[in-house]
Amino acid sequence: MQISRFIAQQLVFSPKKSFTKVLVGIAIASIALSVAIMITTMAIITGFKETITDKIFGFWGHVHITDLQVSRSYEPVPIAYNADLVQDIKTIQIGDLEDSEDTTACIAHVQSFAFLPAIIKSKAEIEGIILKGINTDFNANSLDQYILEGSLPNLQDSIPSRDILISKQTANRVGVNSGDKIVLIFFRGESQIKKAFTVSGIYRTGLEEYDVKFALVDIRTVQQVLGWQEHEIAGYEIYTQDTEYLVPIADHIYNDIIGSNLYAETIREKFPAIFNWLDLQKVNEKVILLLMLIVCVINMSTIVLIVILERARMIGILKSLGAKDQSIRSIFLRFSFWIVCIGLVIGNIVGIGICLIQEYYPFIHLDQENYYVSIAPVTLKALHIIGINVLSIIVVVACMLLPTIVASRISPVKVLKFD
């Protein structure tokens, strides 16, 4: 084994210029490039999915509780605000979901909301929109990072606020800025209700499909237009501590906490289209990883075969001196292992380096209207990097078993008889 290791190291690290040295360089470059692409791809796709998911959850929460009659047309159906129900939800623990004694809290926040369709009328344009009424229990931290100008509507006054937070897209289309006045038209039956609002701020989450539709106002204004009582709301938005328990929490709330007249569903169930689109990215991720592994295997197999043929005389001499087939195969397996390890080290440095540069000095830009983000996000996870390295070593070295069979079958008589 010591001889096999020595010969393999000489083939890889020999300072002499030779054709084998060129092949080793090509093989290392191939492995390094493939690994760098795999690390970068996984980091970008992971960051992309996490960023988009966080945006959706930040705007909508994780679980919605509404009346059974609620529809996807955002037609308002009132339910009575129940402080005891909110408290029961806030006290949900992991033990309640798993039938265990785990007292870890599951719920981060609960807030009430209401929806109301309206038309914005400004000096320039008329634009349809859906108002989302928020209360004093609104989690401002979930939206603060997306506010470009101004602030959220003022909810602290004793009278309903006439502030409105609109998206950047809406502001551009109707030609208004933060601080401008706009008129909202509401249709209740056959009558119209007009109310003047002040644009308190402008936001942009990057979720274009929703940004163009929604604006935030005081929930008391929505209640006034709808003729609801102060305690009537459209539903509750629930933020969980960990999305791992999203479905169990929704099921527990529906089955064990709320009454038969209410319905609980996850945001994934309520808006499945964008989550299905995100799931497709997993397919892209697997395809790219598979292609890179195939490239590694093909390149390594080809190069190992060429090296074996180029070193046929060496193999013949070793066999004539009594080397066994197993020892010959061991030389080229160790040769492959050293190349893969060197390629992995270089590939990791390059891949992680690209991701760190993108994180701190972004150079990959995207069309936000199509991809929901303007800069490609990256999320490096140690488990992913370790998995790529381990998988690469196992797959590539294992696939080298077949080429090394060629080396073990070389006949020393046929190789040496011409010398």
C-alpha positions as CSV (number, residue, x, y, z in Angstrom):
1,M,0.0,0.0,0.0
2,Q,2.9,2.3,0.7
3,I,4.2,1.8,-2.8
4,S,0.8,2.5,-4.3
5,R,0.5,5.7,-2.3
6,F,4.0,6.8,-3.3
7,I,3.4,6.2,-7.0
8,A,0.0,7.9,-7.0
9,Q,1.5,11.0,-5.3
10,Q,4.3,11.1,-7.8
11,L,1.7,11.0,-10.7
12,V,-0.2,13.9,-9.2
13,F,2.6,16.0,-7.6
14,S,5.6,15.3,-9.7
15,P,7.4,18.6,-10.5
16,K,8.5,17.3,-13.9
17,K,6.7,18.6,-16.9
18,S,4.9,15.7,-18.7
19,F,1.7,14.9,-20.5
20,T,0.3,13.4,-17.3
21,K,0.9,16.7,-15.5
22,V,-1.2,18.5,-18.1
23,L,-4.0,15.9,-17.7
24,V,-3.9,16.3,-13.9
25,G,-4.3,20.1,-14.3
26,I,-7.3,19.6,-16.6
27,A,-8.9,17.1,-14.2
28,I,-8.4,19.4,-11.2
29,A,-9.8,22.4,-13.1
30,S,-12.8,20.3,-14.1
31,I,-13.6,19.2,-10.6
32,A,-13.0,22.7,-9.2
33,L,-15.3,24.3,-11.7
34,S,-18.1,21.8,-11.2
35,V,-17.9,22.1,-7.4
36,A,-17.8,25.9,-7.5
37,I,-20.9,25.8,-9.8
38,M,-22.7,23.4,-7.4
39,I,-21.9,25.5,-4.3
40,T,-22.9,28.7,-6.0
41,T,-26.1,27.3,-7.5
42,M,-27.3,25.8,-4.2
43,A,-26.5,29.0,-2.3
44,I,-28.4,31.2,-4.8
45,I,-31.4,28.9,-5.0
46,T,-31.5,28.4,-1.2
47,G,-31.2,32.2,-0.7
48,F,-33.8,32.8,-3.4
49,K,-36.4,30.5,-1.9
50,E,-35.8,31.8,1.7
51,T,-35.9,35.5,0.6
52,I,-39.2,35.1,-1.3
53,T,-40.7,32.9,1.4
54,D,-39.8,35.5,4.1
55,K,-41.3,38.2,2.0
56,I,-44.6,36.4,1.6
57,F,-44.8,35.4,5.3
58,G,-43.7,38.9,6.3
59,F,-46.6,40.5,4.4
60,W,-49.3,37.8,5.1
61,G,-48.2,35.9,8.2
62,H,-48.2,32.1,8.3
63,V,-51.7,31.1,9.1
64,H,-55.0,32.9,8.4
65,I,-58.3,32.4,10.4
66,T,-61.4,33.7,8.6
67,D,-65.1,33.0,8.3
68,L,-66.0,29.8,6.5
69,Q,-67.6,31.9,3.7
70,V,-64.4,33.7,2.8
71,S,-63.5,33.6,-0.9
72,R,-60.5,34.4,-2.9
73,S,-62.2,37.6,-4.3
74,Y,-61.5,39.3,-1.0
75,E,-65.2,40.0,-0.4
76,P,-65.3,41.0,3.3
77,V,-67.2,38.6,5.7
78,P,-67.1,39.8,9.3
79,I,-66.3,37.8,12.4
80,A,-66.2,39.0,16.0
81,Y,-62.8,39.7,17.5
82,N,-62.3,37.3,20.4
83,A,-59.5,38.1,22.9
84,D,-59.8,34.7,24.5
85,L,-59.3,33.0,21.2
86,V,-56.2,35.1,20.5
87,Q,-54.8,34.2,23.9
88,D,-55.5,30.5,23.3
89,I,-53.6,30.7,20.0
90,K,-50.7,32.6,21.5
91,T,-50.2,29.8,24.1
92,I,-49.9,27.0,21.6
93,Q,-46.8,24.9,22.4
94,I,-45.0,22.2,20.5
95,G,-46.3,19.6,23.0
96,D,-49.8,20.4,21.8
97,L,-48.9,19.4,18.3
98,E,-46.8,16.3,19.1
99,D,-48.7,15.0,22.1
100,S,-45.5,15.5,24.2
101,E,-44.4,17.6,27.2
102,D,-42.4,20.1,25.1
103,T,-43.4,23.6,26.3
104,T,-41.6,25.5,23.6
105,A,-43.8,28.3,22.3
106,C,-45.0,28.1,18.6
107,I,-46.6,31.4,18.0
108,A,-44.7,34.7,17.6
109,H,-47.6,37.1,16.9
110,V,-51.3,37.3,16.2
111,Q,-52.9,40.3,14.5
112,S,-56.3,41.2,13.1
113,F,-57.1,42.5,9.6
114,A,-59.9,43.3,7.2
115,F,-60.1,43.7,3.4
116,L,-62.0,46.1,1.3
117,P,-61.9,46.6,-2.6
118,A,-61.7,50.2,-3.7
119,I,-60.8,52.5,-6.6
120,I,-58.0,55.1,-6.3
121,K,-58.8,58.4,-8.1
122,S,-56.0,60.9,-8.5
123,K,-55.4,63.8,-10.9
124,A,-53.7,61.5,-13.4
125,E,-55.3,58.0,-13.2
126,I,-58.0,55.7,-11.8
127,E,-56.7,52.5,-10.3
128,G,-58.3,49.5,-8.7
129,I,-56.9,48.4,-5.4
130,I,-57.6,46.2,-2.3
131,L,-57.3,47.9,1.1
132,K,-55.9,45.9,3.9
133,G,-57.1,47.3,7.2
134,I,-54.5,47.0,10.0
135,N,-55.0,47.4,13.7
136,T,-52.8,48.6,16.6
137,D,-51.7,44.9,17.0
138,F,-50.1,45.0,13.5
139,N,-46.5,43.7,13.5
140,A,-44.7,46.8,12.0
141,N,-41.4,45.0,11.8
142,S,-42.7,42.7,9.1
143,L,-43.1,45.6,6.7
144,D,-40.6,48.3,7.9
145,Q,-37.8,47.0,5.7
146,Y,-39.9,47.4,2.6
147,I,-41.0,51.0,3.1
148,L,-39.2,53.3,0.7
149,E,-40.7,56.6,1.7
150,G,-42.8,57.8,4.7
151,S,-44.2,55.5,7.2
152,L,-47.2,53.2,8.1
153,P,-50.6,54.8,8.7
154,N,-50.9,56.4,12.1
155,L,-53.1,54.1,14.2
156,Q,-52.7,55.8,17.5
157,D,-55.3,58.6,17.2
158,S,-58.7,58.2,18.8
159,I,-60.4,58.8,15.5
160,P,-59.9,56.6,12.4
161,S,-56.8,57.6,10.4
162,R,-57.1,58.7,6.8
163,D,-53.5,57.7,6.0
164,I,-52.7,55.1,3.4
165,L,-49.6,53.2,2.5
166,I,-49.4,52.3,-1.2
167,S,-46.9,50.4,-3.3
168,K,-44.3,52.0,-5.5
169,Q,-46.1,50.5,-8.6
170,T,-49.4,52.0,-7.6
171,A,-47.8,55.4,-6.8
172,N,-46.1,55.5,-10.2
173,R,-49.3,54.6,-12.1
174,V,-51.6,57.1,-10.4
175,G,-48.8,59.7,-10.2
176,V,-48.6,60.4,-6.5
177,N,-45.8,60.7,-3.9
178,S,-45.6,60.4,-0.2
179,G,-47.7,63.2,1.4
180,D,-50.0,63.7,-1.6
181,K,-53.8,63.5,-1.4
182,I,-55.8,60.8,-3.2
183,V,-59.5,60.0,-3.3
184,L,-60.8,56.4,-2.8
185,I,-64.1,55.3,-4.2
186,F,-66.0,52.4,-2.5
187,F,-69.1,50.7,-3.9
188,R,-71.6,49.5,-1.3
189,G,-74.6,48.1,-3.2
190,E,-75.6,50.7,-5.8
191,S,-74.2,53.6,-4.0
192,Q,-70.7,55.1,-4.0
193,I,-68.7,56.3,-1.1
194,K,-65.8,58.7,-1.6
195,K,-63.1,59.4,1.0
196,A,-59.9,61.4,0.8
197,F,-56.7,59.9,2.0
198,T,-53.1,61.1,2.5
199,V,-50.3,58.9,1.2
200,S,-48.4,58.3,4.4
201,G,-45.7,56.2,2.7
202,I,-44.7,54.1,-0.2
203,Y,-43.5,50.5,0.0
204,R,-42.2,47.8,-2.3
205,T,-41.8,44.2,-1.3
206,G,-40.8,43.0,-4.7
207,L,-43.8,40.6,-4.9
208,E,-45.2,42.5,-7.9
209,E,-48.4,40.4,-8.1
210,Y,-49.4,41.6,-4.6
211,D,-47.8,45.0,-4.6
212,V,-49.9,46.2,-7.5
213,K,-53.1,45.1,-5.6
214,F,-52.7,46.1,-2.0
215,A,-52.6,49.2,0.2
216,L,-52.6,49.5,4.0
217,V,-55.1,51.7,5.9
218,D,-56.5,52.0,9.4
219,I,-58.9,49.0,10.0
220,R,-61.4,51.5,11.6
221,T,-61.8,53.2,8.2
222,V,-62.6,49.9,6.6
223,Q,-65.1,49.1,9.4
224,Q,-66.8,52.5,8.8
225,V,-67.2,51.9,5.1
226,L,-68.5,48.4,5.5
227,G,-70.9,49.4,8.3
228,W,-69.2,47.0,10.8
229,Q,-69.0,47.4,14.5
230,E,-65.7,48.2,16.2
231,H,-65.2,44.5,17.3
232,E,-65.8,43.1,13.8
233,I,-62.9,42.0,11.7
234,A,-62.2,39.9,8.6
235,G,-59.8,37.5,10.4
236,Y,-56.5,36.9,12.1
237,E,-53.0,36.6,10.7
238,I,-50.8,34.3,12.8
239,Y,-47.0,34.4,12.7
240,T,-45.3,31.2,13.9
241,Q,-41.9,30.8,15.5
242,D,-40.8,28.0,13.1
243,T,-42.3,27.2,9.7
244,E,-41.5,23.6,10.2
245,Y,-44.7,23.4,12.3
246,L,-46.8,25.4,10.0
247,V,-49.2,22.7,8.9
248,P,-49.5,21.1,12.4
249,I,-50.3,24.5,13.9
250,A,-53.0,25.2,11.3
251,D,-54.5,21.8,11.8
252,H,-54.4,22.2,15.6
253,I,-56.1,25.6,15.5
254,Y,-58.8,24.3,13.1
255,N,-59.5,21.1,14.9
256,D,-59.0,22.1,18.6
257,I,-59.3,25.8,19.1
258,I,-61.6,27.7,16.7
259,G,-65.3,27.0,16.4
260,S,-67.1,25.3,13.6
261,N,-68.0,28.7,12.0
262,L,-64.3,29.6,11.4
263,Y,-61.6,28.2,9.1
264,A,-57.8,28.1,9.5
265,E,-55.5,27.7,6.5
266,T,-51.8,28.2,5.8
267,I,-50.6,30.9,3.4
268,R,-49.3,28.1,1.2
269,E,-52.8,26.8,0.9
270,K,-54.3,30.3,0.4
271,F,-51.7,31.4,-2.3
272,P,-50.4,28.1,-3.8
273,A,-49.3,29.5,-7.1
274,I,-46.1,31.3,-5.9
275,F,-45.2,28.4,-3.6
276,N,-45.6,25.9,-6.5
277,W,-43.3,28.2,-8.5
278,L,-40.7,28.1,-5.7
279,D,-40.9,24.3,-5.5
280,L,-39.9,24.2,-9.2
281,Q,-36.6,25.7,-8.2
282,K,-35.8,22.5,-6.3
283,V,-36.1,20.6,-9.6
284,N,-33.6,23.1,-11.2
285,E,-31.3,22.6,-8.3
286,K,-31.3,18.8,-8.6
287,V,-30.8,19.0,-12.4
288,I,-27.8,21.3,-12.1
289,L,-26.2,19.1,-9.3
290,L,-26.7,16.0,-11.4
291,L,-25.3,17.6,-14.5
292,M,-22.2,18.8,-12.7
293,L,-21.6,15.3,-11.2
294,I,-22.0,13.7,-14.6
295,V,-19.4,16.2,-16.0
296,C,-17.0,15.4,-13.2
297,V,-17.4,11.6,-13.8
298,I,-17.0,11.8,-17.5
299,N,-14.0,14.1,-17.4
300,M,-12.3,12.0,-14.6
301,S,-13.0,8.7,-16.4
302,T,-11.6,10.0,-19.6
303,I,-8.5,11.4,-18.0
304,V,-7.8,8.4,-15.9
305,L,-8.1,6.1,-19.0
306,I,-5.7,8.3,-20.9
307,V,-3.2,8.3,-18.0
308,I,-3.5,4.5,-17.7
309,L,-2.7,4.2,-21.4
310,E,0.1,6.7,-21.2
311,R,1.5,4.9,-18.3
312,A,1.1,1.4,-19.8
313,R,4.9,0.8,-19.7
314,M,5.0,1.6,-16.0
315,I,2.1,-0.8,-15.3
316,G,3.9,-3.5,-17.3
317,I,7.1,-3.0,-15.3
318,L,5.3,-3.1,-12.0
319,K,3.5,-6.3,-13.0
320,S,6.7,-7.9,-14.2
321,L,8.2,-7.1,-10.7
322,G,5.3,-8.9,-9.1
323,A,2.7,-6.2,-8.4
324,K,-0.8,-7.6,-8.1
325,D,-3.8,-6.3,-10.0
326,Q,-5.2,-4.9,-6.7
327,S,-2.1,-2.8,-6.2
328,I,-2.3,-1.5,-9.8
329,R,-5.9,-0.5,-9.3
330,S,-5.1,1.1,-5.9
331,I,-2.5,3.4,-7.6
332,F,-5.1,4.9,-9.9
333,L,-7.9,5.0,-7.3
334,R,-5.5,7.0,-5.1
335,F,-4.5,9.1,-8.1
336,S,-8.2,9.9,-8.7
337,F,-8.8,10.6,-5.0
338,W,-5.9,13.1,-4.8
339,I,-7.2,14.9,-7.9
340,V,-10.8,15.0,-6.5
341,C,-9.5,16.4,-3.1
342,I,-7.4,19.1,-4.7
343,G,-10.3,20.0,-7.1
344,L,-12.7,20.2,-4.1
345,V,-10.4,22.5,-2.1
346,I,-10.0,24.9,-5.1
347,G,-13.7,24.6,-6.0
348,N,-14.8,25.3,-2.4
349,I,-12.6,28.4,-2.2
350,V,-13.9,29.7,-5.6
351,G,-17.6,28.8,-4.9
352,I,-17.7,30.2,-1.4
353,G,-15.7,33.2,-2.5
354,I,-18.2,34.0,-5.3
355,C,-21.1,33.7,-2.8
356,L,-19.4,36.0,-0.2
357,I,-18.6,38.6,-2.9
358,Q,-22.3,38.4,-4.1
359,E,-23.5,38.8,-0.5
360,Y,-21.3,41.9,0.3
361,Y,-20.7,43.4,-3.1
362,P,-23.6,42.2,-5.3
363,F,-22.8,41.8,-9.0
364,I,-25.7,39.5,-10.1
365,H,-28.8,41.6,-10.7
366,L,-32.2,40.3,-11.6
367,D,-35.5,41.8,-13.0
368,Q,-37.5,42.3,-9.9
369,E,-40.8,42.1,-11.8
370,N,-40.1,38.6,-12.8
371,Y,-38.0,37.2,-10.0
372,Y,-39.3,39.2,-7.0
373,V,-35.8,40.3,-6.0
374,S,-33.5,42.9,-7.6
375,I,-30.3,41.2,-6.4
376,A,-29.6,37.4,-6.4
377,P,-29.6,36.4,-2.7
378,V,-27.2,33.8,-1.4
379,T,-27.5,31.6,1.6
380,L,-24.5,29.5,2.4
381,K,-25.2,26.5,4.6
382,A,-22.5,24.3,6.1
383,L,-24.6,21.2,5.6
384,H,-25.0,21.9,1.9
385,I,-21.3,22.4,1.4
386,I,-20.4,19.3,3.3
387,G,-23.0,17.3,1.3
388,I,-21.6,18.5,-2.0
389,N,-18.1,17.6,-1.0
390,V,-18.9,14.2,0.4
391,L,-21.2,13.3,-2.6
392,S,-18.5,14.4,-5.1
393,I,-15.8,12.2,-3.5
394,I,-18.1,9.2,-3.2
395,V,-19.6,9.4,-6.7
396,V,-16.5,10.3,-8.6
397,V,-14.0,7.9,-6.9
398,A,-16.6,5.1,-7.0
399,C,-17.0,5.6,-10.8
400,M,-13.2,5.3,-11.2
401,L,-13.4,1.6,-10.3
402,L,-14.4,0.8,-13.9
403,P,-11.4,2.6,-15.6
404,T,-8.9,1.1,-13.2
405,I,-10.0,-2.4,-14.4
406,V,-8.3,-1.5,-17.7
407,A,-5.0,-1.0,-15.8
408,S,-5.3,-4.3,-14.0
409,R,-5.8,-6.1,-17.4
410,I,-2.7,-4.7,-19.1
411,S,-0.4,-7.6,-20.1
412,P,3.3,-6.9,-19.2
413,V,4.4,-9.2,-22.0
414,K,2.6,-7.2,-24.7
415,V,3.7,-3.8,-23.3
416,L,7.4,-4.6,-22.8
417,K,8.1,-6.8,-25.8
418,F,8.5,-3.7,-28.0
419,D,11.1,-2.1,-25.7
